[in-house]
Amino acid sequence: MTYHKESEAVLYRSKMNPNLKRNFALFPVLDWIAKITAHIPNKGEQLVRYYGAYSNASTSQPPEPPTSRVTSRVGPSYHVEI
């Protein structure tokens, strides 16, 4: 990120964007500040960082027991005491 005083613009460099076919963006200063501050959550809100299997909700639940190939082909087995 570079600020150019004479043009009053911010030059942002990143990885190559396959859609735009370039690795930079030039923003007016106020637009740059608006884009950066859009990522700050409001007071009292929480930022969600992980989804799916990486979320806290999925790690707090016990994992499902693995199913073996044999039981899925043969079917359930029953133990009966006589």
N, C-alpha and C positions, 0 to 999 in steps of 0.2 A: 504494500500500500504506500503510495507516494502522493504527497500534496504538492501541486504546482501553483505557486503563488501568482505568477503572471496570468495564468488562465483561470485561476480560482476553481480548479477541478481536482478530483482525487482519481488517481490511476490505481486500479486494483488488479493485481496479477494472481492467477490461480492455475490449477491444472487445466490441460487442454479440454475445452468443451466440445464434444463431438457434434452437437447441433449447430453451434455458432462457428465452429472451426477456428477458434482463437482462444487465447489464454489470458485475456485482459478485458477490462471494462473501464470506461471513463465516465465519471459521474460528476455533476455539479455538487458543490459542498453540501448544500441543504438536502439534496436527494440522497447523498451518501449517509448523512446522519439519520435520515428517516428510515433507510433500509437497515442500518445497523440497530437502531433502537426498536425496530419492529420485533426483534428476537428477544427482547427483555420482557419477561412475564409481568403482568400487573401485580400490584401489592396484594398479597394473600393467595395468589395463584401459584401452582407448582408446575415446574417444567417437566414434561414427560420425555425421558431420554431413551427408554428401552420399550420395545413392543414384543408381543408374542412370547416365545419361550424364554426370552431374556428378562421379562418383567418380574417384579417382586411377587405378583399374585401367582404366577405359575411355579415359582420356586418354593412357595409356602405350602403347596399341595403335595401330598405324597405321590411318588411316581407310580404309574400303573405297572403291575407285574408283567414281565415279558411273556409272550406266548411262544411256545416251542412249535416247531414244524410238525412234530409227531402228533401232538394233541390236536392241532388244527386239521390234520388229515384223518385221524382215527376218530376223534370225537372225545367227549369227556369220559373219564374213567370213574367208577364208583367203588368204594370200599364198603363191604358189608360184613359185619361181625355176626357169626352164627353161634 
